[in-house]
Amino acid sequence: MSRIGNNPVAIPAGITVDINDNIVTVKGKLGELTQEFSDVAIKVEDGNVFVERPSDSKVHKAKHGLYRSLINNMIKGVSTGWTKQLELVGVGYRASNQGQKLDLALGFSHNIVLDIAPEVQVETISEKGKNPIVKLTSSDKQLVGQVAAKIRGFRPPEPYKGKGIKFVGEVLRRKAGKSA
């Protein structure tokens, strides 16, 4: 059985962790993140964050590991940040951005224009002979994943030719076509 919740979370230099009532606030060079918690006790001692559960019930065990992971992700986010890269695979698939507006040409009769949240920095990389890449960066791991999933949802990769929007490094299960 996993005991992730028992591991302390180290606080790097330049990061502050504050706990008020049922809210954890983490501040660092890349921003500030807050998270509400319940059913666990969170303490900051000697440059580490400790998460303790009041009992061994199933609910407390689940939240023990959950909040430890969320706090760890918040600390990593405000210190180094989170990045997701999406690759557009397909003939004529293009991506461009002006500020926080992402313009995608995905083979539909119209372009898809998506307003990206201000907390997420978007960058498009287009090199000749390579597939376009959309790079999303933020201190909030949940927000980056949600925006990446929304973009991927416009044209998920299909198993026959591999066309669509996929994560960089994602391995697709390919199917054989018709055998005639």
N, C-alpha and C positions, 0 to 999 in steps of 0.2 A: 504494500500500500504506500502511496506517495506521501511524503511528509514535507512538501514544499513550504507550507506555512510555518514550520519550525525554523527555517533558515532565516537569519537576520539579513536585512537589506543594508548594505554599506552606503553611507552618504559621502559622495566625493567633496572635495574642497570647492567652495563657492556656491554650494547649494544649501538652502535652508528648508527645513520641514517643520511646519507648525500644525498643532492639533488643537482645535477649539470645538467644544461640544462634540458633534458627530461629523466633523468636516476636517479632512486632511488637506493642507495647502502646501504645495512644493514650488519654491521659487528658484530660478537659475538664470544663466546667461541667455537662454533661448525663450524665456517667458515664465508664465505662472500657470499652474494647473491645480484644480480643486477636485476632490472626490468625497462624496458622502458615504459613510459606513454605518453598519449596525451589527449587533450581536457579537462583536469582538472588541478586545481592548488593544489599543495601539500605543506604544511607548517609544520615546526617543532617548537612548542612553549611549554615551561614549561613541558618538558618530555612527550609530546603527539604529535602524528602526526594527522593533520587535512587534509581532502580531501574536496575541494570545487569545485562545478561545476559553469560554467559561466552562464548557462541558464537552463530553465526547459524543454528543448527539449528531445525527447525520447532517442537520442544517448547519450546526456550528462548525463541523469539520469542512463542509463545502465552502462556507464563507471564509474560513481561516486561510485556505490556500488562495482563494479568489482575491481577497484584499491584499495579501502579500504580493501577488503577481501584479495587481493594479498599481500598488505603490512603487514596485520595482520599475514598471513601465513608465510611470510618471517621472521618476528620478532619472532614468536613462533619457527620456524625452527632453527634459529641460537642460540636460548636460550635453548630449550629442545629437539628439533629434532622431526622427524616424523617416525612412525613405522607401517609397514603392515605385517601381518602374514598370510601365505597361508597354508592350510591343504590339504595333498594328501590323498584322500579317495579311496581305492581300493586295492584288493589283489595284492601283489607284487609291489606296487608303492613305489619307494624309491627316496631319494634325498641326495646328498652329495656335498660338495664343497671343492675345493683346492684354497684358495685365492679368486679371483674374478671369477673363473670358477664354474658354477653350473651344476651338472650332474644329470639329471632326468631320472628315469626309469618309464615310464608311460604305459606299456603294448604294446608298438610298437615293431617292430622287431629290433629296434636300440635304444640306449640311446640318449637323447637330451642333448647336451652340449651348454650352453649359457654363453657368456662373459658378465658380469655385469659391468655397468659403474663404474669408480673408485670412484665417489662421493657417491655411495651406498654401505653400508656394508651389506654383506650377511652372514647368519648363518643358519645352518641346525640342527634341533633337532630331534633325533630319539630315542624313548624309546620303550622298548619291550612291546607289547600289546597295543600300541597307534599308531595313524596315524603320519607319518612324518610331520614336520612343517618346512617351509622355512620362515625365519624372515629377512625382509629388513628394513634397517635404514638409514636415511639421513637427512640433513637439508633442502633439497628441496622437498616440498610436491608433486609438479607436477611430478618430476622425479621418486619418489618412486611409485606413482600411475601408471605411465606409465610402469615401469618395472614389477610391480605386474600384471597389465592387460596383458602384453605380456606373462608372465609365465602362467597365468590362461587360456589364449587363446590356449595353447597347448592341453588341455583336460578340457573343461568347464564341470561343473557338469551336469549330465543328470537327468531328473525328475523321472525315474522309480526306480532305485536302489540308486541314490544319489552318484554314483561314479564320480570321477573327481577331479579337483583342485578347492577348494573353499576358501573364506576368513574365518578366524577364527571368529566365531560368526554369520556368514551369515546363514539365514534361507532359506531353499530351498522349493519351492512349489512342493510337491510330487504328482504324478499321480497314480491312481490305474492301475494295470495291466489288462490282459485279464480276463474276467469273463467267465469261462467255466462250 
